[in-house]
């Protein structure tokens, strides 16, 4: 498939997909005319990348764990290094703190909306 189709299927932009390619996160093949050709499996891969980025993982870590992804949205490590495990544990802690902060903010906004609605 062409880049525009992959962009539509993943709700991404062609520019973002080219960035993922530059970072080594996805690798399209090339057609004889030089156009990129994206395999169907890259739909799940791009969605994985976006989910990991949304969770706060930097691309350098995503690039390291992508080869360990055996099935869409499932991470498996056959031989994880101590450094990788430490990095992932640190990122998990950071994500948990972010989740706690987002939960507090969501609850505060809900309460605010509830109070404002009761006054109207």
C-alpha positions in Angstrom: 0.0 0.0 0.0 1.1 3.6 -0.5 1.9 6.0 2.3 -1.4 7.9 2.1 -3.4 4.7 2.7 -1.2 3.6 5.7 -1.6 7.2 7.0 -5.4 6.9 6.8 -5.6 3.5 8.3 -3.5 4.5 11.3 -4.8 8.0 11.6 -1.2 9.3 11.1 0.3 11.7 8.6 2.7 10.8 5.8 5.3 13.0 7.5 5.0 11.0 10.7 5.4 7.7 8.8 8.5 9.1 7.1 9.8 10.1 10.6 9.2 6.5 11.9 11.1 5.3 8.8 14.0 7.7 9.5 14.1 6.4 13.1 14.2 2.8 12.0 10.8 2.0 13.5 9.3 0.9 10.2 10.8 -0.3 7.0 8.8 -0.1 3.8 10.0 -1.8 0.6 10.5 0.3 -2.6 8.6 -0.2 -5.9 10.6 0.0 -9.1 9.4 3.6 -9.5 11.0 4.4 -6.1 7.7 4.8 -4.3 7.5 3.3 -0.8 5.4 0.2 -0.5 4.0 -0.5 3.0 3.1 -4.0 3.9 -0.3 -4.6 5.6 1.5 -5.8 8.8 2.8 -2.2 9.2 -0.7 -1.1 10.2 -0.4 -2.9 13.5 3.2 -1.9 13.8 2.4 1.8 13.5 -0.5 1.4 15.9 1.9 -0.2 18.4 4.4 2.6 17.9 1.8 5.2 18.4 0.5 3.5 21.6 4.0 3.2 23.0 4.7 6.9 22.2 1.3 7.8 23.8 2.4 5.9 26.9 5.5 8.1 27.0 8.2 5.8 25.7 10.8 7.6 23.7 11.6 6.4 20.2 15.1 5.1 21.2 13.5 2.6 23.6 10.7 1.7 21.2 13.3 0.9 18.6 15.0 -1.4 21.0 11.9 -3.4 21.9 10.2 -3.5 18.5 12.2 -6.5 17.4 10.8 -8.3 20.5 7.2 -7.8 19.4 6.0 -11.2 18.3 2.3 -10.4 18.0 0.5 -7.1 17.7 0.3 -5.2 21.0 2.2 -7.9 22.9 5.8 -7.6 24.1 8.0 -10.6 24.6 11.7 -10.6 25.6 13.6 -13.8 24.9 16.9 -12.4 26.2 16.4 -9.0 27.9 19.6 -7.3 29.1 19.7 -6.0 32.7 20.0 -2.4 31.2 16.8 -2.9 29.2 14.9 -4.3 32.1 16.0 -1.3 34.3 15.0 1.1 31.5 11.6 -0.5 31.1 11.1 -0.6 34.9 12.0 3.1 35.1 9.6 4.0 32.2 6.9 2.0 33.9 7.3 4.0 37.1 7.3 7.2 35.1 4.1 6.1 33.3 2.4 5.2 36.6 3.2 8.7 38.0 1.8 10.2 34.8 -1.4 8.1 35.1 -1.8 9.2 38.7 -1.5 12.8 37.7 -3.9 12.5 34.8 -6.4 10.7 37.1 -6.2 13.5 39.6 -6.7 16.1 36.9 -9.6 14.2 35.3 -11.3 13.8 38.7 -10.9 17.5 39.5 -12.3 18.5 36.1 -15.3 16.1 36.6 -16.0 17.7 40.0 -15.7 21.2 38.6 -18.1 20.4 35.7 -20.5 18.8 38.2 -20.5 21.8 40.5 -20.9 24.2 37.5 -23.8 22.2 36.0 -25.6 22.1 39.4 -25.5 25.9 39.5 -27.0 26.3 36.0 
